[in-house]
Amino acid sequence: MLIALALLAPATPAAADSPVAATIPVAAAAAADVKDSDDDTIPDVVEREVCGSATCAVGTEDRDADGIPDWTEVLSCDSTTCAKVTADRDKDGIPDFAERLVCDTDTCSNSLEDADGDRIGDWVEFVICGTRTCADGSEDFDGNGVSDAAELAACVVRVDDLAITGAQIAWLLVLVAAVLLTTGGLLWGHRRRAARTPAAGDDFVDSTTEGL
């Protein structure tokens, strides 16, 4: 259900065709705001990787027909066939390539990154329309009446919430022990009070009449 990703628009173009840009990885060069000759938000270095010149890409090229545009694959992992829709190293429901676009590694996103505070996660906006701030929540690519943002967000598994750490187990054991001690103390106190109270019908000896 993945929709074509777009590039994060460069803020300040760098020097045209600099030797540095030619020697660094494509994704790193793009992130460094390398020149965009045709102002299509696709850095020249990425367009050259996709189709051979600085102005040739239209954004729909998909050499391996995997649903991820070539320029998106170049941006996330430096080739037109490297990204995989199903690749999800930390099993959190966010594809690795989308996590790279959000925060530069396959496992760094917690799904809560939201640059514009619109309650649509950055990774979702990247998938829907290409930047961290472009989606408005009305997009519905498959026309099923459920917004793309809702469908994508439903895929997320909050791994950090599900994991149980050693510290959490220790606190759980302390809580159980406290409950058991409290319950035991209450039962012991109840039994002592019951032992001190004469049962109904028991013979009662009046000390004032004893010996008469």
C-alpha positions as CSV (number, residue, x, y, z in Angstrom):
1,M,0.0,0.0,0.0
2,L,3.1,2.1,0.0
3,I,2.7,5.3,-2.0
4,A,5.6,6.9,-3.8
5,L,8.0,8.9,-1.6
6,A,9.3,12.3,-2.5
7,L,12.5,14.0,-1.6
8,L,13.0,16.4,1.3
9,A,13.4,19.6,-0.6
10,P,16.9,21.1,-0.3
11,A,17.2,24.3,1.6
12,T,20.3,25.9,0.2
13,P,21.9,24.6,-3.0
14,A,25.6,23.9,-2.8
15,A,28.2,24.6,-5.5
16,A,27.3,23.1,-8.8
17,D,28.9,19.7,-9.7
18,S,31.5,20.1,-6.9
19,P,34.2,17.4,-6.7
20,V,33.1,16.7,-3.2
21,A,29.6,15.8,-4.3
22,A,31.1,13.3,-6.8
23,T,33.0,11.4,-4.2
24,I,30.5,11.1,-1.4
25,P,27.6,8.6,-1.3
26,V,24.5,9.8,-3.2
27,A,22.2,9.8,-0.2
28,A,24.8,11.8,1.9
29,A,25.2,14.3,-1.0
30,A,21.5,14.8,-1.3
31,A,21.2,15.3,2.4
32,A,23.9,17.9,2.2
33,D,21.6,20.0,-0.1
34,V,23.6,19.5,-3.3
35,K,22.5,21.6,-6.3
36,D,19.1,21.1,-7.9
37,S,19.4,22.6,-11.4
38,D,15.7,22.2,-12.4
39,D,14.2,23.0,-9.0
40,D,12.2,19.8,-8.9
41,T,13.3,19.1,-5.3
42,I,15.4,16.1,-6.6
43,P,19.1,16.9,-6.2
44,D,21.2,16.7,-9.3
45,V,23.3,13.9,-7.8
46,V,20.2,11.8,-7.3
47,E,18.9,12.5,-10.8
48,R,22.2,11.4,-12.4
49,E,22.0,8.1,-10.5
50,V,18.4,7.5,-11.7
51,C,18.7,8.5,-15.3
52,G,22.1,9.9,-16.2
53,S,21.7,13.7,-16.1
54,A,20.9,16.5,-13.6
55,T,17.4,17.2,-15.0
56,C,16.0,14.0,-16.5
57,A,14.1,12.4,-13.6
58,V,10.3,12.9,-13.4
59,G,9.9,11.1,-10.1
60,T,7.9,8.1,-11.3
61,E,10.8,5.9,-12.4
62,D,10.7,2.5,-10.7
63,R,13.3,0.2,-12.3
64,D,12.5,-2.9,-10.1
65,A,8.7,-2.2,-10.0
66,D,8.6,-2.6,-6.2
67,G,6.4,0.5,-5.6
68,I,9.3,2.6,-4.4
69,P,10.4,5.2,-6.9
70,D,14.0,5.0,-8.0
71,W,14.9,8.4,-6.6
72,T,13.6,7.4,-3.3
73,E,15.7,4.3,-3.2
74,V,18.7,6.3,-4.2
75,L,18.0,8.8,-1.4
76,S,17.6,6.1,1.2
77,C,20.3,3.6,0.3
78,D,22.3,4.8,-2.8
79,S,20.9,2.7,-5.6
80,T,17.7,2.3,-7.6
81,T,17.0,-1.2,-6.4
82,C,18.2,-1.3,-2.8
83,A,15.1,-0.5,-0.8
84,K,12.6,-3.3,0.1
85,V,9.0,-2.6,1.1
86,T,9.1,-5.6,3.5
87,A,12.5,-4.9,5.0
88,D,11.9,-4.0,8.6
89,R,14.8,-4.8,10.8
90,D,13.2,-3.9,14.2
91,K,9.7,-5.3,13.2
92,D,8.0,-2.1,14.2
93,G,5.9,-1.8,11.1
94,I,7.9,1.1,9.6
95,P,9.9,0.0,6.6
96,D,13.7,0.5,7.0
97,F,13.9,2.9,4.0
98,A,11.3,5.2,5.6
99,E,13.2,5.1,8.9
100,R,16.3,6.2,7.1
101,L,14.6,9.2,5.6
102,V,13.3,10.2,9.0
103,C,16.4,9.7,11.1
104,D,19.2,8.1,9.1
105,T,19.1,4.4,10.4
106,D,17.0,1.3,9.9
107,T,15.8,1.3,13.5
108,C,15.8,4.8,14.8
109,S,12.2,5.9,14.4
110,N,9.7,5.5,17.3
111,S,6.8,6.6,15.0
112,L,6.2,9.7,17.1
113,E,8.4,12.1,15.1
114,D,6.1,14.9,14.0
115,A,7.9,18.0,12.7
116,D,4.8,20.0,12.0
117,G,2.7,18.8,15.0
118,D,-0.2,17.7,12.9
119,R,-0.4,14.3,14.5
120,I,0.7,12.6,11.3
121,G,4.1,11.0,11.9
122,D,7.0,12.2,9.8
123,W,7.5,8.7,8.3
124,V,3.9,8.6,7.2
125,E,4.2,11.9,5.5
126,F,7.3,10.8,3.7
127,V,5.5,7.8,2.4
128,I,2.4,9.7,1.4
129,C,3.8,12.8,-0.3
130,G,7.5,13.2,0.2
131,T,8.3,15.6,3.0
132,R,7.8,15.7,6.8
133,T,5.0,18.3,6.5
134,C,3.1,17.7,3.3
135,A,0.2,15.5,4.3
136,D,-3.1,16.8,5.6
137,G,-4.8,13.5,6.5
138,S,-7.3,13.5,3.7
139,E,-5.2,11.4,1.3
140,D,-6.7,8.1,0.3
141,F,-4.6,6.4,-2.3
142,D,-6.7,3.2,-2.6
143,G,-10.1,5.0,-2.3
144,N,-11.4,2.7,0.4
145,G,-12.7,5.5,2.7
146,V,-9.8,5.1,5.2
147,S,-7.1,7.8,5.0
148,D,-3.6,6.8,4.1
149,A,-2.3,8.3,7.3
150,A,-4.7,6.0,9.4
151,E,-3.8,2.9,7.4
152,L,-0.1,3.5,7.7
153,A,-0.2,4.4,11.4
154,A,-2.2,1.2,12.0
155,C,0.8,-0.8,10.8
156,V,3.1,0.4,13.6
157,V,4.0,-1.9,16.5
158,R,5.5,0.1,19.4
159,V,8.4,-2.2,20.1
160,D,9.5,-0.1,23.1
161,D,6.1,-0.4,24.7
162,L,5.9,-4.1,24.3
163,A,9.4,-5.0,25.5
164,I,9.7,-6.0,29.2
165,T,13.1,-5.1,30.6
166,G,14.8,-6.6,33.7
167,A,14.0,-3.5,35.7
168,Q,10.3,-3.8,34.8
169,I,10.4,-7.4,36.0
170,A,12.1,-6.4,39.2
171,W,9.4,-3.8,40.0
172,L,6.7,-6.3,39.2
173,L,8.2,-8.8,41.7
174,V,8.5,-6.1,44.3
175,L,4.8,-5.2,43.8
176,V,3.7,-8.8,44.1
177,A,5.8,-9.3,47.3
178,A,4.3,-6.1,48.8
179,V,0.7,-7.4,48.0
180,L,1.5,-10.8,49.5
181,L,3.0,-9.3,52.7
182,T,0.1,-6.9,53.2
183,T,-2.4,-9.7,52.7
184,G,-0.5,-12.0,55.1
185,G,-0.3,-9.3,57.7
186,L,-4.1,-8.6,57.5
187,L,-4.9,-12.3,57.9
188,W,-2.5,-12.7,60.8
189,G,-4.1,-9.7,62.6
190,H,-7.6,-11.1,62.0
191,R,-6.7,-14.4,63.4
192,R,-5.3,-12.9,66.6
193,R,-8.4,-10.8,67.2
194,A,-10.6,-13.8,66.6
195,A,-8.5,-15.8,69.2
196,R,-9.0,-13.1,71.8
197,T,-12.8,-12.9,71.4
198,P,-14.9,-15.6,73.2
199,A,-17.1,-17.4,70.9
200,A,-20.9,-17.2,71.4
201,G,-22.1,-19.9,73.9
202,D,-18.8,-20.4,75.7
203,D,-19.0,-20.6,79.5
204,F,-18.3,-17.3,81.1
205,V,-16.8,-17.3,84.6
206,D,-17.6,-14.3,86.7
207,S,-14.7,-13.6,89.0
208,T,-17.1,-12.0,91.6
209,T,-19.0,-15.2,92.1
210,E,-16.1,-17.6,91.8
211,G,-15.8,-19.7,95.1
212,L,-19.4,-19.1,96.3
